[in-house]
Amino acid sequence: MAKKKKEVDDRFKKFGTVSFTAITKVNDFITHLEEGRLMGTRCKDCGLHFFPPRADCYQCLTSNMEWFEVSGTGKLVTYSTLKYGPVGFEDDLPYTIALLDFGDYKVFGRISKDMSEEDIKVGLNMKAAVNHLPNGQLNYVFEKA
Ligand SMILES: [Zn+2]
């Protein structure tokens, strides 16, 4: 009998300018991104929302999770424009990282390069959108809602 080759689920390789991890317990995140949805996880036992998605709830110590879509608008809590970046991100500079508050959860990410710096203000209503990078990678960016 032929030995079956073990398949490695390394979908996370597709995420971000530089992917730091290929194998996670939440690889469906990438499939959702490919299908145009930014998703987090919610604990079915206590209702806690997680973004980035987690497979396990630290409050209940269970893995009873469901996916939810990051949708609607979030308020810009804070942001910072980077003039220097970590190794691998040099070509992206300058870029603006930000935190949006969606009420039940917060999402950390980048503001779209299409927005001018003068338009970025704390309290601004923004939405998250899936973004395809020139090198074939996927990420998400924040845009004005
Ligand atoms: Zn929980």
Backbone and ligand atoms as CSV (ligand in chain L), in Angstrom:
chain,resi,resn,atom,element,x,y,z
A,1,MET,N,N,0.842,-1.203,0.000
A,1,MET,CA,C,0.000,0.000,0.000
A,1,MET,C,C,0.878,1.254,0.000
A,2,ALA,N,N,0.565,2.167,-0.859
A,2,ALA,CA,C,1.360,3.411,-0.958
A,2,ALA,C,C,1.128,4.283,0.281
A,3,LYS,N,N,2.210,4.852,0.743
A,3,LYS,CA,C,2.109,5.722,1.911
A,3,LYS,C,C,1.513,7.062,1.471
A,4,LYS,N,N,0.522,7.497,2.205
A,4,LYS,CA,C,-0.140,8.763,1.863
A,4,LYS,C,C,0.736,9.926,2.330
A,5,LYS,N,N,0.972,10.870,1.436
A,5,LYS,CA,C,1.789,12.031,1.788
A,5,LYS,C,C,0.994,12.919,2.742
A,6,LYS,N,N,1.654,13.300,3.817
A,6,LYS,CA,C,0.966,14.146,4.798
A,6,LYS,C,C,0.848,15.562,4.243
A,7,GLU,N,N,-0.370,16.076,4.215
A,7,GLU,CA,C,-0.571,17.431,3.703
A,7,GLU,C,C,-0.452,18.444,4.827
A,8,VAL,N,N,0.320,19.488,4.550
A,8,VAL,CA,C,0.504,20.538,5.537
A,8,VAL,C,C,-0.365,21.727,5.145
A,9,ASP,N,N,-1.176,22.167,6.074
A,9,ASP,CA,C,-2.043,23.317,5.840
A,9,ASP,C,C,-1.246,24.587,6.139
A,10,ASP,N,N,-0.663,25.174,5.087
A,10,ASP,CA,C,0.192,26.351,5.299
A,10,ASP,C,C,-0.391,27.589,4.629
A,11,ARG,N,N,-1.726,27.678,4.667
A,11,ARG,CA,C,-2.387,28.800,3.995
A,11,ARG,C,C,-1.905,30.167,4.473
A,12,PHE,N,N,-1.434,30.255,5.726
A,12,PHE,CA,C,-1.044,31.560,6.259
A,12,PHE,C,C,0.169,32.160,5.556
A,13,LYS,N,N,0.876,31.348,4.767
A,13,LYS,CA,C,1.992,31.878,3.967
A,13,LYS,C,C,1.545,33.039,3.094
A,14,LYS,N,N,0.254,33.052,2.743
A,14,LYS,CA,C,-0.275,34.069,1.831
A,14,LYS,C,C,-0.533,35.408,2.493
A,15,PHE,N,N,-0.365,35.487,3.821
A,15,PHE,CA,C,-0.777,36.715,4.503
A,15,PHE,C,C,0.347,37.725,4.683
A,16,GLY,N,N,0.062,38.961,4.272
A,16,GLY,CA,C,0.929,40.087,4.612
A,16,GLY,C,C,2.120,40.254,3.698
A,17,THR,N,N,2.774,41.399,3.815
A,17,THR,CA,C,3.976,41.700,3.048
A,17,THR,C,C,5.029,40.633,3.306
A,18,VAL,N,N,5.195,40.299,4.583
A,18,VAL,CA,C,6.089,39.231,4.999
A,18,VAL,C,C,5.274,38.321,5.915
A,19,SER,N,N,5.179,37.047,5.576
A,19,SER,CA,C,4.423,36.132,6.428
A,19,SER,C,C,5.359,35.508,7.437
A,20,PHE,N,N,5.007,35.660,8.719
A,20,PHE,CA,C,5.881,35.156,9.761
A,20,PHE,C,C,5.488,33.765,10.233
A,21,THR,N,N,4.297,33.348,9.838
A,21,THR,CA,C,3.847,32.044,10.277
A,21,THR,C,C,3.029,31.417,9.169
A,22,ALA,N,N,3.208,30.133,8.928
A,22,ALA,CA,C,2.479,29.463,7.850
A,22,ALA,C,C,1.419,28.528,8.399
A,23,ILE,N,N,1.656,28.019,9.579
A,23,ILE,CA,C,0.754,27.004,10.121
A,23,ILE,C,C,0.118,27.531,11.401
A,24,THR,N,N,-1.195,27.653,11.397
A,24,THR,CA,C,-1.913,28.114,12.572
A,24,THR,C,C,-3.165,27.266,12.736
A,25,LYS,N,N,-3.873,27.479,13.837
A,25,LYS,CA,C,-5.138,26.774,14.035
A,25,LYS,C,C,-6.300,27.562,13.422
A,26,VAL,N,N,-5.988,28.718,12.841
A,26,VAL,CA,C,-7.056,29.560,12.285
A,26,VAL,C,C,-6.804,29.852,10.799
A,27,ASN,N,N,-6.319,28.838,10.077
A,27,ASN,CA,C,-5.984,29.031,8.664
A,27,ASN,C,C,-7.190,29.374,7.783
A,28,ASP,N,N,-8.414,29.092,8.259
A,28,ASP,CA,C,-9.593,29.484,7.479
A,28,ASP,C,C,-9.639,31.002,7.283
A,29,PHE,N,N,-8.925,31.744,8.141
A,29,PHE,CA,C,-8.821,33.201,8.001
A,29,PHE,C,C,-8.393,33.568,6.573
A,30,ILE,N,N,-7.421,32.817,6.034
A,30,ILE,CA,C,-6.897,33.106,4.699
A,30,ILE,C,C,-7.931,32.772,3.625
A,31,THR,N,N,-8.611,31.658,3.768
A,31,THR,CA,C,-9.657,31.296,2.803
A,31,THR,C,C,-10.757,32.362,2.804
A,32,HIS,N,N,-11.109,32.853,3.987
A,32,HIS,CA,C,-12.107,33.929,4.056
A,32,HIS,C,C,-11.587,35.180,3.338
A,33,LEU,N,N,-10.311,35.524,3.556
A,33,LEU,CA,C,-9.725,36.694,2.889
A,33,LEU,C,C,-9.782,36.526,1.375
A,34,GLU,N,N,-9.421,35.321,0.908
A,34,GLU,CA,C,-9.438,35.051,-0.540
A,34,GLU,C,C,-10.839,35.241,-1.109
A,35,GLU,N,N,-11.828,34.987,-0.266
A,35,GLU,CA,C,-13.220,35.141,-0.703
A,35,GLU,C,C,-13.757,36.536,-0.388
A,36,GLY,N,N,-12.855,37.431,0.071
A,36,GLY,CA,C,-13.237,38.835,0.245
A,36,GLY,C,C,-13.786,39.212,1.603
A,37,ARG,N,N,-13.633,38.320,2.595
A,37,ARG,CA,C,-14.159,38.617,3.928
A,37,ARG,C,C,-13.046,38.657,4.965
A,38,LEU,N,N,-13.070,39.701,5.791
A,38,LEU,CA,C,-12.147,39.782,6.924
A,38,LEU,C,C,-12.886,39.233,8.139
A,39,MET,N,N,-12.328,38.179,8.748
A,39,MET,CA,C,-13.057,37.484,9.804
A,39,MET,C,C,-12.256,37.400,11.103
A,40,GLY,N,N,-13.004,37.453,12.197
A,40,GLY,CA,C,-12.449,37.186,13.515
A,40,GLY,C,C,-13.173,35.984,14.089
A,41,THR,N,N,-12.857,35.634,15.321
A,41,THR,CA,C,-13.567,34.522,15.959
A,41,THR,C,C,-14.291,35.022,17.209
A,42,ARG,N,N,-15.387,34.312,17.537
A,42,ARG,CA,C,-16.188,34.628,18.713
A,42,ARG,C,C,-16.378,33.333,19.503
A,43,CYS,N,N,-16.205,33.448,20.811
A,43,CYS,CA,C,-16.399,32.286,21.678
A,43,CYS,C,C,-17.897,32.043,21.838
A,44,LYS,N,N,-18.332,30.832,21.505
A,44,LYS,CA,C,-19.755,30.498,21.616
A,44,LYS,C,C,-20.194,30.377,23.068
A,45,ASP,N,N,-19.235,30.171,23.981
A,45,ASP,CA,C,-19.590,30.003,25.391
A,45,ASP,C,C,-19.765,31.340,26.111
A,46,CYS,N,N,-18.834,32.283,25.899
A,46,CYS,CA,C,-18.911,33.542,26.647
A,46,CYS,C,C,-19.143,34.763,25.756
A,47,GLY,N,N,-19.030,34.596,24.434
A,47,GLY,CA,C,-19.318,35.717,23.531
A,47,GLY,C,C,-18.154,36.650,23.265
A,48,LEU,N,N,-16.985,36.385,23.860
A,48,LEU,CA,C,-15.822,37.237,23.594
A,48,LEU,C,C,-15.460,37.193,22.115
A,49,HIS,N,N,-15.124,38.367,21.558
A,49,HIS,CA,C,-14.691,38.457,20.158
A,49,HIS,C,C,-13.165,38.518,20.124
A,50,PHE,N,N,-12.575,37.889,19.113
A,50,PHE,CA,C,-11.122,37.916,18.986
A,50,PHE,C,C,-10.705,38.364,17.592
A,51,PHE,N,N,-9.880,39.387,17.562
A,51,PHE,CA,C,-9.210,39.772,16.327
A,51,PHE,C,C,-7.826,40.245,16.691
A,52,PRO,N,N,-6.768,39.670,16.091
A,52,PRO,CA,C,-6.766,38.551,15.156
A,52,PRO,C,C,-7.491,37.326,15.730
A,53,PRO,N,N,-8.018,36.466,14.836
A,53,PRO,CA,C,-8.774,35.312,15.303
A,53,PRO,C,C,-7.933,34.367,16.162
A,54,ARG,N,N,-8.597,33.803,17.172
A,54,ARG,CA,C,-7.955,32.806,18.022
A,54,ARG,C,C,-8.776,31.535,17.957
A,55,ALA,N,N,-8.139,30.408,18.161
A,55,ALA,CA,C,-8.842,29.126,18.145
A,55,ALA,C,C,-9.319,28.742,19.538
A,56,ASP,N,N,-8.754,29.409,20.553
A,56,ASP,CA,C,-9.064,29.042,21.931
A,56,ASP,C,C,-9.435,30.288,22.727
A,57,CYS,N,N,-10.401,30.141,23.627
A,57,CYS,CA,C,-10.814,31.267,24.471
A,57,CYS,C,C,-10.043,31.235,25.775
A,58,TYR,N,N,-9.356,32.341,26.081
A,58,TYR,CA,C,-8.554,32.366,27.309
A,58,TYR,C,C,-9.427,32.476,28.553
A,59,GLN,N,N,-10.686,32.928,28.363
A,59,GLN,CA,C,-11.567,33.079,29.523
A,59,GLN,C,C,-12.202,31.742,29.918
A,60,CYS,N,N,-12.688,31.000,28.889
A,60,CYS,CA,C,-13.385,29.731,29.166
A,60,CYS,C,C,-12.447,28.526,29.117
A,61,LEU,N,N,-11.269,28.703,28.539
A,61,LEU,CA,C,-10.333,27.602,28.311
A,61,LEU,C,C,-10.998,26.508,27.469
A,62,THR,N,N,-11.785,26.933,26.483
A,62,THR,CA,C,-12.424,26.010,25.543
A,62,THR,C,C,-12.056,26.452,24.119
A,63,SER,N,N,-12.433,25.625,23.154
A,63,SER,CA,C,-12.173,25.939,21.739
A,63,SER,C,C,-13.485,25.938,20.971
A,64,ASN,N,N,-14.522,26.425,21.604
A,64,ASN,CA,C,-15.861,26.424,21.023
A,64,ASN,C,C,-16.083,27.760,20.312
A,65,MET,N,N,-15.448,27.896,19.135
A,65,MET,CA,C,-15.417,29.182,18.437
A,65,MET,C,C,-16.249,29.169,17.176
A,66,GLU,N,N,-16.714,30.356,16.801
A,66,GLU,CA,C,-17.348,30.532,15.496
A,66,GLU,C,C,-16.734,31.768,14.846
A,67,TRP,N,N,-16.806,31.828,13.513
A,67,TRP,CA,C,-16.265,32.974,12.778
A,67,TRP,C,C,-17.306,34.081,12.722
A,68,PHE,N,N,-16.848,35.323,12.747
A,68,PHE,CA,C,-17.738,36.456,12.466
A,68,PHE,C,C,-17.012,37.384,11.504
A,69,GLU,N,N,-17.786,38.121,10.718
A,69,GLU,CA,C,-17.165,39.026,9.751
A,69,GLU,C,C,-16.953,40.400,10.371
A,70,VAL,N,N,-15.758,40.967,10.163
A,70,VAL,CA,C,-15.486,42.341,10.567
A,70,VAL,C,C,-16.209,43.223,9.548
A,71,SER,N,N,-17.349,43.761,9.949
A,71,SER,CA,C,-18.144,44.535,8.996
A,71,SER,C,C,-18.619,45.815,9.667
A,72,GLY,N,N,-19.225,46.678,8.898
A,72,GLY,CA,C,-19.676,47.949,9.427
A,72,GLY,C,C,-18.506,48.904,9.589
A,73,THR,N,N,-18.679,49.909,10.445
A,73,THR,CA,C,-17.619,50.891,10.593
A,73,THR,C,C,-17.021,50.835,11.990
A,74,GLY,N,N,-15.743,51.137,12.040
A,74,GLY,CA,C,-15.035,51.252,13.305
A,74,GLY,C,C,-14.517,52.674,13.438
A,75,LYS,N,N,-14.339,53.084,14.689
A,75,LYS,CA,C,-13.805,54.432,14.927
A,75,LYS,C,C,-12.293,54.362,15.091
A,76,LEU,N,N,-11.631,55.282,14.407
A,76,LEU,CA,C,-10.172,55.335,14.502
A,76,LEU,C,C,-9.782,55.772,15.915
A,77,VAL,N,N,-9.103,54.885,16.647
A,77,VAL,CA,C,-8.698,55.153,18.029
A,77,VAL,C,C,-7.352,55.867,18.048
A,78,THR,N,N,-6.412,55.341,17.270
A,78,THR,CA,C,-5.073,55.929,17.223
A,78,THR,C,C,-4.361,55.450,15.966
A,79,TYR,N,N,-3.326,56.162,15.570
A,79,TYR,CA,C,-2.583,55.771,14.375
A,79,TYR,C,C,-1.164,56.316,14.459
A,80,SER,N,N,-0.305,55.775,13.632
A,80,SER,CA,C,1.078,56.237,13.581
A,80,SER,C,C,1.636,55.968,12.192
A,81,THR,N,N,2.267,56.984,11.608
A,81,THR,CA,C,2.868,56.803,10.287
A,81,THR,C,C,4.333,56.419,10.450
A,82,LEU,N,N,4.692,55.287,9.854
A,82,LEU,CA,C,6.051,54.767,9.999
A,82,LEU,C,C,6.937,55.259,8.866
A,83,LYS,N,N,8.082,55.793,9.241
A,83,LYS,CA,C,9.083,56.236,8.260
A,83,LYS,C,C,10.213,55.215,8.162
A,84,TYR,N,N,10.313,54.380,9.180
A,84,TYR,CA,C,11.273,53.283,9.202
A,84,TYR,C,C,10.486,52.009,9.478
A,85,GLY,N,N,10.846,50.932,8.794
A,85,GLY,CA,C,10.085,49.708,8.975
A,85,GLY,C,C,10.977,48.536,9.278
A,86,PRO,N,N,10.369,47.451,9.759
A,86,PRO,CA,C,11.146,46.240,10.009
A,86,PRO,C,C,11.650,45.625,8.703
A,87,VAL,N,N,12.618,44.747,8.804
A,87,VAL,CA,C,13.188,44.068,7.643
A,87,VAL,C,C,12.062,43.401,6.842
A,88,GLY,N,N,12.062,43.649,5.522
A,88,GLY,CA,C,11.043,43.074,4.665
A,88,GLY,C,C,9.929,44.051,4.330
A,89,PHE,N,N,9.826,45.129,5.104
A,89,PHE,CA,C,8.753,46.100,4.900
A,89,PHE,C,C,9.260,47.423,4.313
A,90,GLU,N,N,10.564,47.483,3.993
A,90,GLU,CA,C,11.177,48.737,3.555
A,90,GLU,C,C,10.461,49.332,2.341
A,91,ASP,N,N,10.055,48.469,1.398
A,91,ASP,CA,C,9.440,48.967,0.170
A,91,ASP,C,C,8.044,49.544,0.405
A,92,ASP,N,N,7.455,49.238,1.543
A,92,ASP,CA,C,6.099,49.726,1.846
A,92,ASP,C,C,6.115,51.137,2.442
A,93,LEU,N,N,7.269,51.588,2.893
A,93,LEU,CA,C,7.364,52.865,3.618
A,93,LEU,C,C,7.089,54.062,2.720
A,94,PRO,N,N,6.515,55.156,3.272
A,94,PRO,CA,C,5.933,55.205,4.606
A,94,PRO,C,C,4.543,54.584,4.602
A,95,TYR,N,N,4.145,53.993,5.730
A,95,TYR,CA,C,2.770,53.493,5.840
A,95,TYR,C,C,2.238,53.788,7.240
A,96,THR,N,N,0.924,53.798,7.346
A,96,THR,CA,C,0.282,54.209,8.587
A,96,THR,C,C,-0.436,53.030,9.222
A,97,ILE,N,N,-0.043,52.708,10.442
A,97,ILE,CA,C,-0.711,51.649,11.200
A,97,ILE,C,C,-1.766,52.293,12.098
A,98,ALA,N,N,-2.818,51.552,12.381
A,98,ALA,CA,C,-3.933,52.156,13.106
A,98,ALA,C,C,-4.713,51.110,13.880
A,99,LEU,N,N,-5.535,51.597,14.804
A,99,LEU,CA,C,-6.421,50.741,15.591
A,99,LEU,C,C,-7.846,51.266,15.438
A,100,LEU,N,N,-8.767,50.383,15.002
A,100,LEU,CA,C,-10.181,50.746,14.880
A,100,LEU,C,C,-10.972,50.055,15.985
A,101,ASP,N,N,-11.918,50.792,16.548
A,101,ASP,CA,C,-12.793,50.237,17.580
A,101,ASP,C,C,-14.161,49.950,16.974
A,102,PHE,N,N,-14.522,48.655,16.928
A,102,PHE,CA,C,-15.813,48.247,16.366
A,102,PHE,C,C,-16.850,47.990,17.473
A,103,GLY,N,N,-16.537,48.360,18.692
A,103,GLY,CA,C,-17.489,48.139,19.791
A,103,GLY,C,C,-17.151,46.886,20.572
A,104,ASP,N,N,-17.477,45.719,20.016
A,104,ASP,CA,C,-17.203,44.456,20.701
A,104,ASP,C,C,-15.755,44.001,20.551
A,105,TYR,N,N,-15.057,44.615,19.642
A,105,TYR,CA,C,-13.671,44.213,19.387
A,105,TYR,C,C,-12.929,45.359,18.706
A,106,LYS,N,N,-11.605,45.278,18.716
A,106,LYS,CA,C,-10.770,46.261,18.035
A,106,LYS,C,C,-9.954,45.544,16.972
A,107,VAL,N,N,-9.625,46.257,15.887
A,107,VAL,CA,C,-8.847,45.670,14.802
A,107,VAL,C,C,-7.632,46.549,14.544
A,108,PHE,N,N,-6.466,45.918,14.571
A,108,PHE,CA,C,-5.203,46.593,14.286
A,108,PHE,C,C,-4.854,46.345,12.826
A,109,GLY,N,N,-4.399,47.369,12.132
A,109,GLY,CA,C,-4.037,47.175,10.732
A,109,GLY,C,C,-3.429,48.432,10.141
A,110,ARG,N,N,-3.453,48.489,8.824
A,110,ARG,CA,C,-2.881,49.625,8.108
A,110,ARG,C,C,-3.967,50.454,7.452
A,111,ILE,N,N,-3.712,51.745,7.342
A,111,ILE,CA,C,-4.616,52.616,6.598
A,111,ILE,C,C,-4.207,52.581,5.127
A,112,SER,N,N,-5.206,52.523,4.243
A,112,SER,CA,C,-4.963,52.477,2.805
A,112,SER,C,C,-4.074,53.629,2.354
A,113,LYS,N,N,-3.163,53.334,1.419
A,113,LYS,CA,C,-2.284,54.374,0.879
A,113,LYS,C,C,-3.067,55.392,0.054
A,114,ASP,N,N,-4.312,55.042,-0.295
A,114,ASP,CA,C,-5.137,55.969,-1.083
A,114,ASP,C,C,-5.600,57.169,-0.257
A,115,MET,N,N,-5.492,57.058,1.064
A,115,MET,CA,C,-5.923,58.180,1.917
A,115,MET,C,C,-4.776,59.131,2.135
A,116,SER,N,N,-5.068,60.432,2.053
A,116,SER,CA,C,-4.005,61.400,2.311
A,116,SER,C,C,-3.905,61.629,3.816
A,117,GLU,N,N,-2.706,61.964,4.253
A,117,GLU,CA,C,-2.430,62.110,5.680
A,117,GLU,C,C,-3.326,63.164,6.338
A,118,GLU,N,N,-3.695,64.200,5.579
A,118,GLU,CA,C,-4.531,65.276,6.142
A,118,GLU,C,C,-5.938,64.776,6.477
A,119,ASP,N,N,-6.393,63.706,5.798
A,119,ASP,CA,C,-7.751,63.196,6.023
A,119,ASP,C,C,-7.840,62.245,7.208
A,120,ILE,N,N,-6.691,61.843,7.728
A,120,ILE,CA,C,-6.684,60.869,8.826
A,120,ILE,C,C,-6.794,61.608,10.157
A,121,LYS,N,N,-7.899,61.343,10.879
A,121,LYS,CA,C,-8.126,62.001,12.173
A,121,LYS,C,C,-8.683,60.979,13.168
A,122,VAL,N,N,-8.256,61.088,14.417
A,122,VAL,CA,C,-8.815,60.238,15.465
A,122,VAL,C,C,-10.324,60.469,15.525
A,123,GLY,N,N,-11.098,59.394,15.624
A,123,GLY,CA,C,-12.552,59.497,15.678
A,123,GLY,C,C,-13.220,59.270,14.336
A,124,LEU,N,N,-12.417,59.245,13.271
A,124,LEU,CA,C,-12.936,59.031,11.916
A,124,LEU,C,C,-13.589,57.646,11.803
A,125,ASN,N,N,-14.722,57.582,11.104
A,125,ASN,CA,C,-15.366,56.288,10.838
A,125,ASN,C,C,-14.675,55.625,9.659
A,126,MET,N,N,-14.207,54.391,9.893
A,126,MET,CA,C,-13.477,53.681,8.835
A,126,MET,C,C,-14.007,52.258,8.711
A,127,LYS,N,N,-13.701,51.646,7.566
A,127,LYS,CA,C,-14.069,50.243,7.383
A,127,LYS,C,C,-12.832,49.470,6.926
A,128,ALA,N,N,-12.859,48.167,7.152
A,128,ALA,CA,C,-11.745,47.314,6.764
A,128,ALA,C,C,-12.073,46.655,5.428
A,129,ALA,N,N,-11.069,46.566,4.544
A,129,ALA,CA,C,-11.288,45.956,3.239
A,129,ALA,C,C,-10.131,45.024,2.902
A,130,VAL,N,N,-10.446,43.905,2.277
A,130,VAL,CA,C,-9.417,42.954,1.850
A,130,VAL,C,C,-8.605,43.597,0.737
A,131,ASN,N,N,-7.301,43.385,0.778
A,131,ASN,CA,C,-6.381,44.038,-0.156
A,131,ASN,C,C,-5.451,42.996,-0.772
A,132,HIS,N,N,-5.273,43.056,-2.095
A,132,HIS,CA,C,-4.351,42.161,-2.787
A,132,HIS,C,C,-3.052,42.915,-3.044
A,133,LEU,N,N,-1.943,42.399,-2.541
A,133,LEU,CA,C,-0.636,43.027,-2.723
A,133,LEU,C,C,-0.063,42.643,-4.085
A,134,PRO,N,N,0.819,43.506,-4.633
A,134,PRO,CA,C,1.381,43.234,-5.959
A,134,PRO,C,C,2.096,41.884,-6.061
A,135,ASN,N,N,2.659,41.395,-4.947
A,135,ASN,CA,C,3.405,40.129,-4.981
A,135,ASN,C,C,2.503,38.905,-4.808
A,136,GLY,N,N,1.165,39.122,-4.874
A,136,GLY,CA,C,0.248,37.991,-4.773
A,136,GLY,C,C,-0.203,37.697,-3.362
A,137,GLN,N,N,0.393,38.401,-2.386
A,137,GLN,CA,C,0.005,38.205,-0.998
A,137,GLN,C,C,-1.304,38.921,-0.704
A,138,LEU,N,N,-1.901,38.588,0.421
A,138,LEU,CA,C,-3.159,39.211,0.840
A,138,LEU,C,C,-2.970,39.923,2.162
A,139,ASN,N,N,-3.669,41.037,2.340
A,139,ASN,CA,C,-3.802,41.625,3.668
A,139,ASN,C,C,-5.115,42.391,3.701
A,140,TYR,N,N,-5.266,43.307,4.636
A,140,TYR,CA,C,-6.473,44.129,4.676
A,140,TYR,C,C,-6.039,45.535,5.026
A,141,VAL,N,N,-6.816,46.501,4.591
A,141,VAL,CA,C,-6.492,47.898,4.888
A,141,VAL,C,C,-7.756,48.596,5.376
A,142,PHE,N,N,-7.527,49.738,6.038
A,142,PHE,CA,C,-8.647,50.559,6.498
A,142,PHE,C,C,-8.872,51.691,5.502
A,143,GLU,N,N,-10.148,51.914,5.226
A,143,GLU,CA,C,-10.526,52.992,4.306
A,143,GLU,C,C,-11.562,53.861,4.992
A,144,LYS,N,N,-11.717,55.082,4.497
A,144,LYS,CA,C,-12.750,55.975,5.021
A,144,LYS,C,C,-14.111,55.334,4.749
A,145,ALA,N,N,-14.980,55.308,5.757
A,145,ALA,CA,C,-16.295,54.665,5.589
A,145,ALA,C,C,-17.235,55.563,4.782
L,1,ZN,ZN,ZN,-15.127,32.090,26.103
